[in-house]
Amino acid sequence: MPFTILDRKDAELAPLPLLLVTVTWKSGQVLRLCSHKTGVNYGGHAYEARILNGNVAAQQILGEQGIDFAPSVTLKLADADKWVWTNHEKARGFKGAKLVAFFVFFDAIAGEYSTDSYTKFVGTCDAPSFDETTLTLQARSKMNMSAAQLPPTRIQKLCPWIFPPTAADRQAGADDPTSKFYRCGYSPDATGSNARGNANSGTGYDYGPFPTCDYTYDNCKRRGMYSQDSASRVTGRFGGIQWVPVGTLITRGFRSDWEQIVNTGNDSRYNDLVPWCLGVVSIDPPVINVVADGNYTKCEVLLSEGEIADIVRIIVNDVEIPHTFDDTEISTPPGVSNTQEALKIGFWKTVNRGDRDGAPNTDALFAGMGDPYGSFAVLSIAVVRAIAGPGSAPRVQVILKGAKIRVFTDSSTSTLEFSENPAWHLLAILSRVGWQDEEIDIDSFIASAAFCDEAIPYKNQFLQDATHPRFKSGMVLRTRKSAADVIRGIRNANRMILTQDWGAGGKLQLSHRNTLAKEQPAVVPGSNDTATVASMLPNGTTANGYLAYHFDESGIMGSLEVKQGNNTPNQIGFQFLNEDNRYSADSVALAETEDIDRVGLPTATTIAIEGVMNWDQARRIIATMEAEGFRGNPRRDIYDEPIGDTGGTLEATFTTTFRAIHLRAGQIVALSWQHLGLVRQPFRVTHMEPSADFATLKITATWHNDYWYLDTFGQAGAPRYRSPHRNPNLRGVYSWLPFGDVSNSGDAWRGSDDFGFRIAQSYDAAADGSTIARLTFRGKHPVNKVLASNPPYVPLQGTTASTGGSIPGGRTYYVAITSGENLTGFETYQTAPSQLVTIAIPAGTNTNTATVSGIVWENEARRGWVYIGIDPTRLVQIQDVAVFAEGAGPSTVTVTDLPQDTFGVPDLEYDHLEFEVYKMLMSGVWVAKVTAVTSSSVTVALPGGESFVADEWAGRDLSVLAISGSGDFVPFATFPVSGNTTDGTINLSAGDPTHLWNSGGDPDPYSLKAGDIVVMRAKFTAGAGYIEDTKFVNIFHPAGLAADSLEGGIFGWLFGTGRGTSSIVTANDATKIYADFAVTPDSTSRGIVIESSVAARGRGTSGAESWDVNNSIDVAMDVANATGQGYMVLGLTANDLGEVANRNNSPWREIYLIGGPGAGQGSLGLQLTVGGTLAIGSDLAPRTQLARTVRATGVRAEVKQAPTGADLAVTIKLTTTDWLTLTIADGTTSIEATPTEIAAAADITAATNIRLDVTGAGTTFPGADLTVSIYL
């Protein structure tokens, strides 16, 4: 009669146990062996009676090999006749052959075998040893993970992906993602759409697929796998890193000379490991291929092996870098493109997200010359050189959602997706080291994943009630360790049991150490005890469980050995990435104080843990480990709880027969022993050691207690969230939001809610009688004093909706939140800002909202403020959160529109303000004085006898540069021009120049008046390497720009496309400006040119503190007293080390000096002098030349003694051509050229002799000591 193993294992006359072995070679040949002395015939196959002695190593829960399996088997085979040697070892060799050992029953009387079998071992043979009569064969279990290493891949010049040598391997490499050949995927002869690669042309090989590869760049190219094959199919599979960037010769900002840059190669990175990231992690990844140009330092960053899901945050040298441009690999969400903002700081984009079809970096400095990075996730990062200079690798931190892995919904259906579930992480690791799906009980992994995902209550870091998954996982495999260590670490972190399903062909099965009712909720097949046992579910609900077996005196062979172990340390610690603190590195070391009090001293250890993500999971895991180690006893703890005291865990060891053949390590059995008073006490099997043929089993088991596996066991509040009030990323100071001046209604450049700092010029007499020119700046004092309490806790990312608001799409926004206490008189006092929340809003609509959910407020909080911006260093206060009960603030805040430029976020890095003054080389096509104003027009003074062409200035912008009243703040006003008359009247399409606000809150508007200064802005079209405005040639400047007069200056875009970016001017002619422009301008772009060096610096008081956003600050500085000189001023916040904020994101203002008494004209370029008493004559002063062509901004002639009797006339000549004549009137000592005369004067060309003639003199006294000053 047919029977199963479970049918007969407990029978009084049980069948004969047999251990059968098969050894299978890849060729398909099979050797079958048994220990029965005459051999057997099983399943239609003869099994040779060759096994003299079989030793299957013990199975142990949480064994060193990472899996609860017998790690090895050793068989001594009878081979005196050398049959095994001759037919197998000598013929093909045992090494690498698959060995399977399985258990069956044999009923010798009936001549029948059990209809089922238990697979007890699956492994791979090593090379055997032998003597005269025996051959000893040893096999390592496939479950023995100690030999496999993770992460598996090193940074190297050769490709690491395994080349498929056979047709079957190539087909698998084309189609099977679990195949070891998949990442190479060379398969020109494969069928289906995934076939890739070139066939051999016949040189050196037969025609057809290449059978080998030496993994070099050249071999990969020849096989068509480097970028694309001969059929133009994309490949990009090469995983070597062999490209080396060359040095570059560039010019860069704030310098006009050439700079040689030595780019950084990868020699120091070779042999480093390629990280493998699972879950959400924070990583400092390997930085490779550092290159630079005049604007940026660029590099590539090697994130992870395999396709990653998303990038959450990039920080370079402690500055957050935005995602930008049309990123085709990672676009979260699609359409986000922060081009405008990114160019001010830097940007990142994806080279390859990690799939096997890679492609070289197409950035300008890489130009597609680099490696394709097949199966590697690689980013390209560019930062302005103020953040990271060339020549060394910047410090990069990335928070990312790691590799996409397989997640199963049933045993045959999976999707490739991101997961934080430890069950799927474990499956991914097993697959990576060679496990096939058919060898794994997928359903058990599905059940485990569900158990891990169940939400459980806990106390968050604010000691508030919350829920989260029971177990989560996130890990960076960065340092080489065995797969066994990694697997054991994951199992430790999640109470996992990984063992073999004996009755299903030895499939790998996953479960958890749990309460009896959860772990064994039904009768266990093969158990001799089917009665229920009162138990609990992990949530504390009462339920029944069942025992895997019940052992008592009748079922134990010999004596029962019991000891009370106490080897577990009473202080356990490990490191982890804390999801509640931005995935930063954290550590836990929890002491069991009851045991320390008992034994008198702490005994500490660090254990292998992989993937723990929060304090709650860490506490629960450590509490269970310590309880399993020394609370396994019938006593109660010091609080009278039934969890055992710390006196030690009872461990029982005994021998039984094959009736326990169904048991697996980790299962819960019962032990009754009258002598010890044990009655059906649950024990967990921790160790099983079989004898030959599994006739007997030696079992070790330890005391089990359901309480240790409750979700509440070990729970306590996490350490309170503490905000890093200073240097959350060792960041620099935030940009200044001065909230000083206000743009005017209809402004062409800024909206009426766009604020900057105020600027004024004034003139005072110095003690020596000279005039001091002074610039004064005013704005709000940055808040740098905050409450000691913590800001709200916020998540890493927020969400968006496409309706309900007015926020433009196509950008990434950053949000921070502060809180306050609403104390009387201190209503505006705030905490430091929270960590940043990133919210990416797709392009397509401008009706979006931005939402931050999951906000947790400190208990002291009574109100809050929300800040938002497109630049993480420049956030603006958008709204306040209404007063609420203590700690009961809203968990969700939604922003519906963008704020005006009002108050900036509190900044504890701020120490003082600094102002950099740059001399203006070009502010527009002409600058002129105002002569008349109406509500819709401005009239300017024209050069004598000249007139405009009607409407030639239509479509341009007219800006206010200066007002004539000393000490008055200059309005920020730019008017769109609709047309003009011939006599100098500029008609405006918006704005009212008679009603301008020169600062927010001033009680009366300002009206432009005669004597104020305006500029007509240039409007450029783009050419190849240049921009052009033909209107540089106009009645004010008939010759246009002086040739190369702007060379070496900095061209900066102030408005429109390109705003905030700058380039070095390499040359110019009358209408064109040449530079390496970072962006192509359009009709909205407006720019200026300034000198590359700072003309003057101002500094505010250091160390001043401010709690209140409404506090203002004034800073004054002296500049040269020069009529007609234009300046561009940057307002910069600075820390106590003098490090300033990003210049590209800092506020700026322009001003044109009216000049005080004795003012010069612009910058003095040269002087022509004639000493002594003057006389009419030619070429009287020493000749001089200029090194480059320039345009004069002013000319002044002065004598120490005035001419009398007649005027003194002087003529400046360029070689022999009259350039300008000045006349010092009878009885006076000086004269200045009028703006009209200066405008009419030609450019002073390079290398031209500049001469001075006296063409008229006083008749009574001619005059004496003449100086002619030319200002450039």
NORKA-V399106 format. One line per field, one symbol per residue. psi: psi as a letter, one per 20 degrees, with the letter a starting at -180 (. if undefined). A space follows every 10 residues. Layout:
psi->???
This chain:
psi->pqqrghhihj qhnqrppqoq ppoprhiiqp ppqriphjqr opkjqpppmi ohppopqqpp plrhiiqmqp irqppopplh jkggggiggh giphpiqppp pqprqoohgi kqqqirqooi ppapqrprqq bhirppppqp qhiojhhqqq qipqorhqpi pppphrgghh gghghoiiqi ihhgjplhjq qriipqrqqp iioirqqaqp irqjjrgghg ghjkjggqai jkppekipjq nippqrrqor qrqjqirqpp poqpajhihp irqpqoppap rpqnrppqmp rqahhqpqrq pogqprprgr pgqpppljpp pqpranoigo norqipnlgg hhihgarqrp gpijrhnaqq pjqhihkjia qilpjpopqp ppqqihgprr iqproppppq obqprppqha ijpqqorqqj phghggghgg hhjipqhijp nhhhhggggg ghippqqrpa ijkqprqrqg prppqoohqp rqhgggghgg ghijkqpoap ohjlkkqppp aqpaqghhhm irpppiqjoj qqppaqrhji pqrqrqqhqo pahhjpobrp ppqnqlipqj oprrqrpohi lkkqprqqnp pnhghghgii qqoqqpropp ipirhggggg ggggghghhj jmrjrqaijk qljqakiqpp ppprprajij hiqqphqprq ppohhikpol ppqppippoq apjkhrpppp qqpqphhijq hipiqrqqpp pppnhqlhkl raqqqpnhlf rpqqpjpigq rijoqaqqpq qrpqprhjir ppppppqqap ppojprqirq rqpqrhqarq qiriakpqrk rpqppqprrr ikqpikhipr rqqrrqppop pqrhqkkrrp porkppqqhi pirrqpqqri pijmqpphrq pqprqpjkrq ipppphrqrr ndqrqqoiip grqqpppppp hoiahqprqp hqpaijqppq pqqpjrqqpp kijqjappqp hqqippiqqp qoppppphaq rhjjpoppiq qoiimppjqp iqhqrqpqrp irprppqqoq qpanjrqqoi jhoahhnhjb qppkiipiro ppphqapipi qrqpphrqbh iqpprnphqp raiipprrpr qhqphqqqpr pqjpqphpii prpppqqqrp nopjpqqppp opqqaiijpr rohhjqqqqq qpphpapjqr obppgrqpqo rapqqprqlh qpqrrqirpr pqiqpppqqh pqqqhrqppq ppqodjppgp pqooqpjrir qqqqhggghi qrqoqqkppo rpqoiqrqhg pirqmppopp p.
